[in-house]
Amino acid sequence: MVKAPRGYRHRTRKVFRKHVREKGAVPPLSLLMIDYKPGDKVYIKVNPAIHHGMPHRRYHGKTGVIVGKRGKAYIVKVNLGEKEKTLFVRPEHLRPAKQ
């Protein structure tokens, strides 16, 4: 019996699905042009068409706080249970949280 693969995106078929009119690789430029500052709250919403700077599926839908910037990516602190995790996420996978 062959063991099932456990890749980085396994079991993401429904989690990362896009709606019909959102399909395609190019994200809206308005999302890429948002300049996040340290202390800003953001939602992590993974864009499955862009693989660079993509967080793991366990962080999809979580809220985090911007800590800084590293290259094109942002450093985001996320609470996962009782642990605090540090992620490096590109802006294509972030949305500003409603204050």
Secondary structure, 3 states (H helix, E strand, C coil): CCCCCCCCCCCCCCCCCCCHHHCCCCCCHHHHCCCCCCCCEEEECCCCCCCCCCCCHHHCCCEEEEEEEECCEEEEEEEECCEEEEEEECHHHEEECCC
